[in-house]
Amino acid sequence: MPDIQPEAFPRFAACGDRALAVELSDRVDETVNETVLALARALEDGPPDGLDEIVPTYRSLLVFYDPVRTGHGELAEAIRARLDSLPQIERAGGELSIPVHYGGEACLDLEEMAASKGMDREEVIALHLSGDYRVYMIGFAPGFAYLGGLPDALHTPRKPAPRQRVPEGAVGIGGAQACVNSVASPSAWHFIGQTPLKLFDPHRERPFLLSAGDRVRFRRVGADEFADIEERIANGDTGLERDG
């Protein structure tokens, strides 16, 4: 079994009559998240009888099952056995570059954030661009990626009240996390720029642009390049740059 505090974990908790939460740790780090993804892959490759769907998160999985075919106890034992036999964990995901324009309609909080941290806007942008981000999980909205790796100096608590509408593609900061809005939605995060990429497109062969385990770097673009990428996307390109 991987290093996941074996004395206390895994922990299994019933979530209604057809779902089971499998907690692998009480901490958030890459090793735990890699184990979550490896376990999810193992269960997808060889699903126990009755398993319907798996939702991986930062440090746990939510496993849906058919209660006619299996139960909490049987499924927990099957998952425990699968966890005990996991092969050496290998890093998942690809290396991706996301273009960001630090201006426009989604640049809602850049000036305020810079002032609150005693920086100018270019210092905030430079720090944001310096981050080596990891997609820990997809959730909240279709294709919405929770990104770890935000530089400590940019950690900022969420706003006390959410805005009612933040544009699709808005690039944000919430606590120790970064994000890109996959759809227009309410949000209490702080937004400092916008990407022309569409993280969610139900008409695309692969609707979600990012996956858990991907590594992300942000790349600064101006308004003209932003418009060029938007045009490419309108013509069927994803606009995504893969570094590896």
Long-range contacts (C-beta under 8 A, 24 or more apart in sequence): 1-83, 1-84, 1-86, 2-31, 2-35, 2-38, 2-83, 2-86, 2-89, 3-31, 4-31, 4-32, 4-35, 10-79, 10-80, 10-83, 12-72, 12-76, 12-79, 14-72, 15-62, 17-67, 18-52, 18-64, 18-65, 18-66, 18-67, 19-62, 19-63, 19-64, 19-65, 20-62, 20-63, 20-65, 20-72, 20-75, 20-76, 20-79, 21-60, 21-61, 21-62, 21-63, 22-60, 22-61, 22-62, 22-63, 22-76, 22-79, 23-59, 23-60, 24-59, 24-60, 24-61, 24-83, 25-59, 26-59, 27-59, 28-58, 28-59, 28-136, 28-148, 30-134, 30-148, 31-89, 32-58, 32-59, 33-58, 33-59, 33-134, 33-136, 33-137, 33-212, 33-213, 34-89, 34-90, 34-91, 34-92, 34-213, 35-86, 35-89, 36-60, 36-61, 37-92, 37-212, 37-213, 38-86, 38-87, 38-89, 38-90, 38-92, 39-79, 39-82, 39-83, 39-86, 41-92, 42-82, 42-86, 43-79, 43-82, 46-82, 48-74, 48-75, 48-78, 48-79, 48-82, 50-74, 50-75, 51-75, 55-139, 56-137, 56-212, 57-136, 57-137, 57-139, 58-136, 58-137, 58-146, 91-213, 92-211, 92-212, 92-213, 93-134, 93-135, 93-211, 93-212, 93-213, 93-214, 93-215, 94-211, 94-214, 94-215, 94-242, 94-243, 94-244, 95-214, 95-215, 95-217, 95-242, 95-243, 95-244, 96-210, 96-214, 96-215, 96-216, 96-217, 96-240, 96-241, 96-242, 96-243, 97-216, 97-217, 97-218, 97-219, 97-240, 97-241, 97-242, 97-243, 98-180, 98-195, 98-197, 98-216, 98-217, 98-218, 98-219, 98-240, 98-241, 99-195, 99-196, 99-197, 99-218, 99-219, 99-220, 99-221, 99-225, 99-226, 99-229, 99-239, 99-241, 100-128, 100-129, 100-171, 100-193, 100-194, 100-195, 100-218, 100-219, 100-220, 100-221, 101-193, 101-194, 101-195, 101-196, 101-220, 101-221, 101-222, 101-223, 101-225, 101-226, 102-192, 102-193, 102-220, 103-193, 103-194, 103-223, 104-193, 104-194, 104-223, 104-226, 105-167, 105-194, 106-166, 106-167, 106-169, 106-170, 106-171, 106-181, 106-191, 106-193, 106-194, 107-191, 107-192, 107-193, 107-194, 108-163, 108-166, 108-170, 108-190, 108-191, 108-192, 109-190, 109-191, 109-192, 110-192, 110-193, 112-190, 113-154, 113-156, 113-173, 113-190, 113-192, 116-156, 117-153, 117-154, 124-154, 124-192, 125-192, 125-193, 125-220, 127-151, 127-153, 127-154, 128-154, 128-171, 128-173, 128-178, 128-192, 128-193, 128-218, 129-217, 129-218, 129-219, 129-220, 131-178, 131-217, 131-218, 132-215, 132-217, 133-178, 133-215, 133-216, 133-217, 133-218, 134-213, 134-214, 134-215, 134-216, 135-210, 135-211, 135-212, 135-213, 135-214, 135-215, 135-216, 136-212, 137-212, 138-208, 138-210, 138-211, 138-212, 141-181, 141-182, 141-183, 141-185, 141-200, 142-182, 142-183, 142-200, 142-202, 142-207, 142-208, 143-182, 143-183, 143-199, 143-200, 143-207, 143-208, 143-209, 143-210, 144-179, 144-180, 144-181, 144-182, 144-183, 144-199, 144-200, 145-179, 145-180, 145-182, 145-199, 145-210, 145-214, 145-216, 146-177, 146-179, 147-177, 147-178, 147-179, 147-180, 147-216, 148-176, 148-177, 148-178, 149-178, 150-176, 150-177, 150-178, 152-176, 156-190, 158-188, 158-189, 158-190, 159-188, 159-189, 159-190, 160-188, 161-188, 162-186, 162-187, 162-188, 163-187, 163-188, 166-191, 167-194, 168-198, 169-194, 169-195, 169-196, 169-197, 169-198, 169-199, 170-194, 171-195, 171-218, 182-208, 194-226, 196-226, 196-227, 196-229, 196-230, 196-233, 196-239, 197-229, 197-233, 197-238, 197-239, 197-240, 198-233, 198-238, 198-239, 204-238, 209-238, 209-240, 217-243
